[in-house]
Amino acid sequence: MGTKRDQNKLIEQRSTEAVVQETSDNAAGGLDDLDTAILRYLERRGRATNYEVGEAVGLSASAASRRIQALENSGAIRGYRALIDDHLLGKGTTVYIRVTLERESAAVLGAFEAAVRRCHEIVSCHLMAGQYDYMLVARVAGIDDYGRLHHSQLSRLPGVSRLETSFALRNVLEAPRR
């Protein structure tokens, strides 16, 4: 069977030979077990070094680096970001806004989505199936700040016929997939 070092060398050799093929496979959605392990590790520890990633998944740092580069090139890794405590930025209230549009034509959807992208307090926007057309998530300082957002931006979004708002009382769980 060989030592762990021999196994790692064999894995690294196979990884090196297959990195070009894996890049095209990954673009088509075909991730192998090592790719999945790397993605899960980086999802929890986005600032990990190649050495740390390699140690976690059983690869050398150079093989992990090649795999990560291939995942970036394929679009499986879209970027890296910091998770910021919104309270420290004075945006401690999370608001959920359900949006109903007057019509669902391509022009109305496009105009609405373009306008939402310009609202800095909105941190996510989802086109929904079901009762509402969109679900927005906003981070604001409090109810007064939401009132300002509603008056100056939300009520002026194109094509909107109805807004329904809920405020989160507290964050129970916000975690990456496991």
Secondary structure by P-SEA (a helix, b strand, c coil): cccaaaaaaaaaaaaaacaaaaaaaaaaccccaaaaaaaaaaaacccccaaaaaaaccccaaaaaaaaaaaaaaccccccccccccccccccbbbbbbbbbccccaaaaaaaaaaaaacccccccccccccccbbbbbbcccaaaaaaaaaccccccccccbbbbbbbcccccccccc
